[in-house]
């Protein structure tokens, strides 16, 4: 890190700290740095990790991966975020983090455009920014983009679901929040593969649960009434899949309507093992968190050539049948790394 960079950050932090107050967020303890620090000349770096929401086990799992890398490199991780997936709640958290002048920002944007102005503020303060999991429409100035292959994941869900329903009937899509790049890509991959491989399946327009289990449940209840030939549901995230499964089970149609979902938080895995959810696309959030810290450290120590960006990680397909296989279950999400 250059002297100009350090002085600029200190001056910016002093000015910003008086104007910004942390609101509507929660935080977890930072990693304990190893003795001596990991930066050049023994300098200890602080890397901020702001997920889309702190309460989701996927991002707790990401945090665990970040802590693993931080301990190895001798840096600190500051984990802060909103309690709900909402750009209006995430933005003040990001701005408050900016006031602390971290050495780098790892951001899971809750909206592909709403967070861009805040990112520009970090870049103007000479603070490198990387996105993880979700992304931004405008990636200019980002040091790295890390994600799972959401198009491929959606396609894999379509392939497995289409086969399970025998390539017939009507399939619903319950997405999360409009504008989230991950959801958009998953729906795109799902619809493309379903159209190519199972042309006789009617795919309904997506409905948006805003990642609320009860909302997804009520949406699927209505869809079952409106479409008696409903044979499958794709829940684009864990809460949407769980809500879909709840509706199917309560209607006494478990096994008749196949539910494919995304993400492997504990409740969703429980539904998978019970056979209420039949298919899950699982992301490697430990690796995403590790890579975020490793790439941030590379930028801060002048080793940008080691960064592979955009970095797209493969997904793991879990089913009711293989859920207890250790090679699959090791990717399931955890609620805390303490």
N, C-alpha and C positions, 0 to 999 in steps of 0.2 A: 504494500500500500504506500502510495507516495505521500510526502509531507503535505502537498497541496490538497490531496484527497482528505487527509485527516483534519486539517485546519478548516476546510470547507464544511465538513460534516459537523464539527464542533460548533461553528458559527451558526449553521443552519438549525441545529438542534436547540441552541439557546434561544433563537428567535421563535421557533415553532413550539417549544414547550410551553410558552406563556399563552399560546392561543388555542391549544388543543387539549381536550380532556378525554380520557378513555371512558367510553360509555357502552353499555350493552354487550360486554364481552366477558369471557372467562379465560383463565390461563392455567397452565400446569407448570410445575417446577422445571427450571432449566436443567440441562445436563450438567453434572459436575465435571469441570474440565480436568484433564490430566495435569500433573505437575509441570510447570514450565510453559504451558500454552503451546499452541500449534502454529502460530503465525510466524512470519519472518522476524528474526531477531527475538523470538520468544513471545511475540505479541499475541494476545488472546483475542480471537475474533468472536463476535456475537452474530449469529445468523438467525433472523426472524423467520418463523414459519407460521403463516396465517392461512388456515384451512377454510373451506367454505362454511364449515360449522364444527365446533369442537365436540359436540355431543354425539357424533356419529362414530361408531367403532372403526370404520374405514380410516378415518383421519387420526384416531388414536393409534391405529396400527402403523400408519405413515409416520407418526411422531416417534413410535418405538424404533422404526428403522433409522430415522434421523438421529435419535439418541445414540444408537449403536455406532454410526459413523462419526458422530461428534466425539464420543469417548475415544475412539481410535485416533482421531486427528487432533485432539486437544483443543476443541472449540466449544462454544456454548450455543445452545438452541433456546430461543425465546418463543414459546408456543402460545399464541393468543388468537382468539377468534370469536365470532358471534355464536349464539346458541341456536340459531335457525338459519336455513339456507335462504338468505335474503340480502341482495346487494345494498339495500338501504340500511341494514344492520352491519354488514361487513365493512362498508366504507368508513365509518368513524373509527373502527378498530384499526384499519390500515393507516388512517391518518394519525392516530395516536401512536402507532408503532413508528411512523416516520419521525415523530417528535423525539423519540429515543435515539435516533440516528444509529441504527444497526449497521453492521458492515455489509450485509447482504439481505435480500428479501426473497423468500420462497413463498409464492402465492398460489392458492387454489381459487381462482376467480369464480364468484357465484353468478357472474354474468359476463358474457364475452365482450361487452363494450362499456358497461357502466363503470368498471374498475380502471379503465385505461387512463383517465385523467390523473388518478392517484399514482399509477405506475409512472407517469411522466414526471410527477413531482419527485419520486425517488431517483429517477434517472438524472433529473436536473441537479439533485444533491450529490451526484456522483456515487450513488449506491446501486450496485448491480442487482438486477431483478431476474428471477426465473419463475416460470409457471410450472405447476405440477398438477397432474390429473386433468383438470379442466384448463382451457386456454383462452386466449384473447383473439379477436378477429384481426387486430393490428399487432403484429409481433415485433415491430420495429424497436430496436434497442435492447431487446431481451438477450440475456447471456445464454439462455438455454430454454428449451421447451421439453418437458418430460410428461409422458402420458402412456396409458395402455392403448392398445389398438382398438378403439371403440367401434369403428366400422366393422372390423373383423369379428369383434365380440357379438355385435348385433347379428351379423351374418351367421355366426355359429349357433346362436340361439334359434334363428329361423330354421336352420338346417335340422337341428335336433327336434324342434317343435313340429316342423312339417312332417318329419318321418313318424313322430309319435302319433299324429292325428291321421296318418294315412293319406296325407295330401288332399284332404277334403274338409269342407265346412267353412266357418267364419272365425277369424282370429281378431281379437281386440289388442290394442296397444295402450298401456297406461304409462305415460311418461311423467317426468317430474315437473320441472319449471321451464316454460318457454324461454329460449335464449341460452340455456346451458349447453355449451359445445359438446360435452360428453353425451347428453341425451339426444341431441340432434344427430350426432354421428351414429349412435346405436340404432336409432330409428331408421336412418338411411341404410345402414348395412342390413338390418332386418328386412326391410321392404324389398330391397334389391334381390337378396337371395331367395326370399319367398316367391317373388315374381318369376325369377329364373328357374327355380327348381320345382316349385309347387304352384303352377299357374291356375289350378282349379280352386285354390284357397282364396276366399275373399278377405282382404285385410282392411279393417275399418280405420278411419282417421284417428290419430292419437287423441286421447283425453289426458288432461293434466291434473295430477293429484297434488301437486306441489310437495311431493314426498311425504304426505300425511296418510298414515295407514287407514284411518277411518274414511277419508275421502276416496281413496282407491277402492275400498270395500263397497261403498255406496255406488260408485260408478260401475263396478262390475255387476252388482245386483241389478242395476237398471239395464245394463247391456244384456244380461241373461234374459230379461223379460222382453226386450226389444228384438233380440236375435235368438230364437229358439234353437237354431242350428249352430250356436257358438260352440266351437270345439277346442279353442285354445286362447290363452291370454299371455302376452309378453309384458311383464312388469319391468320397466326400463331401469329401475333401481330397487334396492332391497325393500323399502317401505311400500312401494307400489306393488311389488310381487307379494309381499305379506298380506296386504289388504285384499288383493285378488284371491289369494288362497283362502282367506277367511270367508269371503263371499261364496266361493265354490263349495267349501266344506259345509257351511250353514245351509246351502241349498241342496245338500245331499248329492252333489255331483262330482265329488272327488274321484279322480280316475277317469271320469267321463270327459271333463274339461281339463286339458293339460295346461299347467302353469309353468312358464319359463320365466326366470328372473335374472337379476344382476346383483352382484355383491353378496358377500358371505358373512354378514354380521351374525351374532349368536342366535337371535330369534329366527332369522331366515334359515340358518343351518338346521335349527330344530324342526322347522317346517319341511325342509328338504328330507331330513331323515325319516320324518313321519309319512312322507309321500304326499303331502298336501301341495308342496312345490316339487316339481319333477326334474327341473333343469335349472342350474345356476351357472352364470358366467362370473368367474372370480378373478379379481385383479391382484397383482403382486404389489400391495401397498408398502410392505417392508422395503422392497427394492426401490420403489419410487422415493421413499423418504431418505434412504441411504444415498441414492444418486443425487438428490437435491443438495444435501450437505457436501458431498464429495465435489460436485461441480462448483458450488459456491466457493469452497476452499481453493479449488483450482484457479478460479478467477482472481481471488484475493492474493494468491501467491504467484500470479503471473504464468500459470500453466494452462492457459486457455486451449492450447493445442490438444490437450487430453480430453476435451469435452466433445462428446458425440451428440449433436443436436440437429434436428429434433430427434429425441430418443423415444422410440415407441416400443413398449414392452408387450410380449404376448400374454394372452389370457389363458386361464385354466378352466376347463369345463368339468363341473361337478354334477352328478346325478344322484338320485336316491340310492342307486345300486353301488356307486363307488365312494359314497360320502365318508365311509370309515377307513378308506385306504390312506395310510399315512402320507403317501406321496401327493395326495389331494388335500387332505385335511390340514396339512402344514400351512396352507395358504389362507385358511379361514381367519377372519378378523378377530381381534381381541379388544376387550373393553378398556384395558389399562396395561401399561408395561411396568408398573411398579411391583 
